[in-house]
Amino acid sequence: MLTLKEKLYLLQLLKKEKRKRFWSFKKTDPVHQQLTEKLEQMIRNEQVNKAHL
């Protein structure tokens, strides 16, 4: 399991990579988008769960 801090860091890296590819006009893999969405969902879930505890 990853900690919330690790998840946020990975999400930041994925978004940074997407920005780099945008300016070089290279298409990102579909897996990149899926990972980004999953990480965002995991972070939201963890933040909601912490708020309810």
C-alpha positions, 0 to 999 in steps of 0.5 A: 500500500502507498501512503497518501503522500506517495500517491500525491507525489506519483500523481504529480509526476504523471501530470508533469510527464503529460505536460512534457509530452504535450509540448513535444507533441507525443501522444501519451499511452492510454495507461497513463490516463488510467493511472492518473484517474485511479490515483486521483480516485484513491486520493479522494477516497483516502481523504474522505475516509480520513475526514470521517474517522 
